[in-house]
Amino acid sequence: MLAELPPRILREIERQQADSERLIAWIQMLVVLVFGVLYLLSPKTFPEDATFVPVPWVLLFYLMFTLLQLQVSRAGLPPDWAIYLSVLGNIGLLYLLIWSFHLQYMQPPSFYLKAPTLLYIFIFIALRTLRFEVRFVLFAGLCASLGWLAMIFYVYQASGTGETVTRDYVEYMTSNRMLFGAEFDKIITIIIVTLVLAAAIYRAKRLLVESIIETTIADDLSHFVPRPVADSLAIAPEEPQSGHARLTVATIMFIDIEGFTTLSEHLEPDEVIATLNRFFGIVETEIERYNGIINQFQGDAVLVSFESGTSDHTPAECAVLSALNIQTRLKDSTFINNVRLKCRVGINTGHVVNGYIGSSSRLIYTVHSDAVNIAARLEQQNKVFGTYILVTEATKKECRPKLAHFDMKGLIALKGRSRCVQVYSVKPANADH
């Protein structure tokens, strides 16, 4: 399944897997610290004349091995052979720790078979599920099963003639005798737990891959539709359909580059695209600063809506401040061949319908209403007044007086409308009038 995925999806999956390996290493560090704390706090019941105390040494080796894993995981996703070696090392060190109990407590080898420390083996198997790789879970289970089988075989061989073996469960529990049935129950339990986890991981990995694909698609869609719209789709109770729309009050901004058609005649096609992209980048930065939504790029023009505003400004104020900032940025910016761009802006506030339009198989998100048309017409009216930002009376009313300087241009008739519209030009509040 992974071989069929595009490289960028595979890179994201690899990044997730690398994060998982780092998480596994940190959890293993926590486990070894728990081992150490429990050992330090627990009463030492082994004989005082014991000449060899192996448990602290095994814990030290385990700590060093875990630190090495942390270092490797920080460099990125470890190769498969390193993962297999890590699994083998962790389980091997745990069994070495258990094996050393009979030496430290000066008991026969069958003593360590009853150590509750064996339960930690399930932690190491479970940790492998964080990688969502079935093969590593199965390998951990295989190592754990064969390892415990080797521990049983060592006990049997150490007795020479199998004198430590018993069939009496009570004797097994109250002495250093070994009961094969009880030990094989442990192995069967390890195998069953491993298979259940492997089955769960096999199903979960498909969900992980699908989730990464959907997340990548959502990120890709955010380049074509406004980010707030893309985010709302993720939590929408129903899939988007043509005709789904809502009525709201918003401030609409229409932006167009002055004389860009003439300018583009003197530029190569790639220079035209580079100039537009640079311009749109400036516009996007200032629009998003004030929670504006870029609805459409139309040639060298931009359609923007401000619906929510910010904690400090109304949607109308956000639109006016964005327009002023864009003008300032353009004055300080040069483009291809040291060209300086100017743009005309029309802003209007009113009721709009925003939603999806199109066919059942292809939709776009946009805003519609007479308020949108007025903003587009105002942008063109800048040519008449020699201005660069024009707003309507409705927008001015939503702005505090000290926000900017509004210069009344009078009532004007707009194309396609029977009623005249009161318009104002806008300059920064501290500008010379």
N, C-alpha and C positions, 0 to 999 in steps of 0.2 A: 504493500500500500504506500509506504514512504517513498519508494523509488519513482512513483508516478507524480509526486508533488513537485511544484516548481521550487527552484533554489531558495527563493526568499522565504517560503514557508518552512523549508528544511532548516534554514538558518535560525528561524524563530524557535523551532522545536529544539534545535541544538542548544540555544540559549536557555530555554526552559530546563533542559536536561542538565546543563552545567550548574544552574541554580540549585537543582535537586541534589547534585553531588556535594555541593558546598553545605547544604542543609544536612545531608547524611553525615558528613564529617563532623559538623558541630554537635549533632546529637550523639555521635559516638564519643566525642570529647566529654559530653555530659555523662554518658554511661561510665566511662573510666573514672571520672571524678566521683561519681556515686560509689563505685567500687572502692576507691581510695578512702572516702569518708566513712563508709560502713566498716572498713577494715580498721581504721584508726579508732573509731568509737566503740567497736565491739570488744568485749572482754577477751583477753588472750588466754585460752584454755589449753594451749599446747604445752608440753613439758618444758620447764625452765631450763633443763639441761640439753634442749634440742640444739644440735650443732649446726643445723641448716634450716633457715627460714625462707623458703622460696617464694612465698606469696608476694612480698613487697617487690622482689626482683621482677616477677612476672608483670605486676602492675606497672612497674617502671618501663619495661619493654613495650607494654601496651600503650602507655602514654606517648612514648617516642614514636611508635607506629602511627598513632592517631594524629600526632602533630605533623608527621610526614604526609598523611592523607590530606590534612587541611592545606598544607603548602601546595600540593599538587592540584587540588581542586580550585585554588585561587587563580591558577594560571589558565583556567578554562576547562573544557570538557576533557577528562582523562581518556586515553585510548582504552579499548575494550580489555586488552590484556592487563592493564593496570587495575581495572575494576575487578576482574577475576582474581587477581593477586590480592586485592584488598579484602574481598570476601573470604578467601582462603586464609589470609593472615588473621583477620578478626576472629573467625571461628576457631582457627588453630590456637591462638593465644588464649581464648576462653577455655578450651579443653585442656590446654597446658596448665592453666590456673587451677581447674578442677582436679586434674591429675596430681598436682603438687600437694593437695590437701593431705593425702595419706603419708607423705614424707614429713610435712611440717608437724602433723599430729601423731607421728610415729605409730601408724596403724597399717593393717594390711591393705592392699590396693582396693579391695571391695568396699572400703570405707568411703571412697569418693563417689561411688555410684549413687549414694543417697543425698549427695550435696544439692540443696535447692538452687544453687548457682546455675544449674542446667537450664532453669527457666529463662535465663538471659538469652539463650540461643534463639528464642522466638523474637526477641527484640532485633537481633541481627538479620533474621529472615524478613521481618516486617519492614525494616529500614530499606531494604532493596525495593520495596513497592513504590518508594518515592520517586524512583527513576522511570516508572511505567514501562519497564522492560521485563518481559516474562522470563527471558533466558537467565537473567541475573537472579531472579527469585528462585527459579528451579535449581540453579547452580548452588545457591546458598543452602537450599533444602537438601540437596544431594551431599554437599560437604558435611552438613550437620548430621545426616543419617549415617554416612560412612564413618564419620569421626566417632560417633557414639558406638558404632559397631566395633571399631578398633579399640575403644576404651573397654568394652565388654570382653573382647578377645584377650586384651592384656591381663585383665583380672583372672580370666580362666587359665591362661598360660602361667601366670605367676604362682598359682597354687600347685603347679606341677601335675597333680593327678585329678584336678577338679574337685578338691575337697571343700572348696568354698561354695560349691553349688548346692542349693536346697530346693525342695519342692513345697516346703512348708511356708506359707505366707507370714505366719506369726513369727517364726524363726527368722525369716528374711527381715522383718521390720525391727526385731529386737536384738539382732546380732550383726556381725560382719559377713553374713552369708549373702550369696547372690542368687536371685530368682530370675531365670531366663525369661519367663513370661512377663514379669514386671518391666524388665529392661527393653524387651521387644515392643511392649506397649508404648514406651517412650519414643521408640523409632517410628512406630506406626503413627503416633500422634504428630510427630514432626513432618512425616510425609503428607498426612491429610491436611495439616495446616498449610503446608507449602502449596499443595495442589489447589486448595480453596483460594489462597492469595493470588496464585498464578492466573486462575480463571477470572478473578475479579479484576486483576490488572489488565488482562487481555481485553476485557470489555471497557475498562476505564480508559485505556490508551486510545481506543477509537473515539471516545468522547473528547479526550484531550486534543487529538489531531483536528477533529471537527471544530472544537472551540477555538483553536489557534487559527484555523482557516477563516472562521466567521469573524474573529477579531481583526484579522488582516484585511478582510473584505470591508469591514466597517471603517477601518482606518483609511482604506483606499477611497471609499465612498465619501469620506469627509473632505476629500479634495474636489469633489464634484457637487456636493450639496453642503449647506451650512452645517457646521459642527453641532449646534443645538438641535438641528433637525435629525442628524445622524444619531445623536445620543437619545433623542426621543423615540426613534425607531426601535432601539434596543429594549425599551420597556413598554412599547405599545402593546395593548391587549390583542389587537388585530393587525393583520398585514395592511400596508398602505394601499388604498384604492383610489381611483379617479373619482373626484367629487367629494372626497373627505376634506372639509375645510372648516374654518371657524372665523367669526367676525370679531375684530378687535380694533382698538384705536392705536395707531402707530404713527411714527414720523418717518416719512419716506425721503430718501436722498437719491438724486440722480446726478452722476458725475460723468463728464466727457472731456477728453483732451482737446485743447484748442488747436486747430490747424493741423491735426495729426495726419489727415489724408494727404495734404500737401507735403508734409514732412516725410511721410513714408515713400513718396515717389523718389526721394533722393537716397534711400537706404536699401541695402540688400535684404532679402527676405529674412535671413537669420538675424540681422540687425533690428529689423522691425519687431520680431518676436522677443529679442533680448530687451529692447526698450520697453515694450508692453509689460513684460514680466517684472522688470524693475519698477515700473510705475505701479502695477497692481500690488507689488510687495509693500510699497509705501502706503498705499490706500488700505490694504488689509491690516497692517500694523495699527494704524490710527483708528480704524473702524472697530477692531476687536478690543482696543483699549477701553472703549465705551460701550461694550456689549452690543454692538451693531451686528446685523446679519447680512452678509453679502448674498443676495438672492441670485444674481445673474451677472456674468460678464458678457457684454454685447459689443463685439468688436473692440473699440477703445473706450467704451462706456461701461459704467458699473451701476447696478441697481441695488440699493441698500435699504434695509428697514431697521428701525429702532423701536423695539416693543416694550422692553423691560426697564431700560435706563440703568442707573447705578445707585448706590446708596446716597450719593451726593448730588446727582443730577437727574432731571426728568429726561425722558426719551428725546424731547425736542432739544434740550440743552446738550445732550450727548451728540446729537447730529450736528449742531452748530459748532461745538468745540472740535469735533472730528474734522469738519470742513476747514476750519481755521488752521488746524494743525497740518492738514494735508497741504494747504497753500504755503505754509511756512517751510515744510520739508522740501517742497518742490523748488522754492527759492534758493535753498542751500544745496541742491543736488544737480549734478550734471549727468547726462546720459551719453549715448553713442556720439562720437565726434564732438564732444563738449556741448551738446545741445541741451538747452534748458526747456523744460516743459511747463506749460500752464494748463490749468483745467477750470472748467466752468461747473458750478454746482447749483442745483435747484433743490429746495427743501420745502416739504409741505406736511402738515399734520392733519389726520382725519381717519375715518373708518376705512379699514381695508379687510379684504378677505384673503387669508393665507391658507394654502393647502396644496394638494397634488392635482395636477392636470395632465391629461394624456390619455393613452389607450390602456387596455387591460395589461399589456405586456411592457409598456414603456411610460414612465411617469417623470415629471420634473416638479420640484417644489418652487413656488413663486407666490407673489402677492398681486392682487388685482383690486382695482377700484378707481373711482374718479380721482381720489387723492393721489394715486400713483401717476395718473395722466398729467395732473397739475404740476407735480414735481418735474416731470420730463419736459413740460412746456416752459417752466421757469428756467431750466438750464439753458434753453435756446434763447430766452429773453435777455440773458446776460449780454448777447451780441448787441442788442438794441441800446442798453444802458451803459455799455462799456464796463460792466462789473464782472465779478467772478463768483460771487455768492449771492443768490436771491432766495428769500424766504417769504412765506405767506403770513398774513395776519394771525392765522391759527397757530402757526409755529411760534411767532413772536410772543403771543400771549402765554405760552408755556415756558417762556424763558425769563429769568430774573433780569431786571434792567441793567445791572452792572456786569452781566455775563459778557456782553459784547456791545459794540456800537451799531445800532439799527438806524439806517437812513431811509426814510419813507420815499418811495418812488412813485406812489400814487396808484390809482385804480387802473388796471390794464385788462384788455380783452384778450383772452387766450383762444387759440384755434380750437374749434369744436365745442366751445362753451358759450352759452347765452349770457351768463352773468360775469361781471367783471370781478377781478381779484385784486385785493390790496396787497402790494408787495413791498419788501424792504431789502436794501442791500446790507451786507454784513461786513464789518471790519473788526479787528481786535479792539478790546475796550481801551487799550492804551495807545491806539494808533492816532496819528494826526488826522483831523477831519477836514 
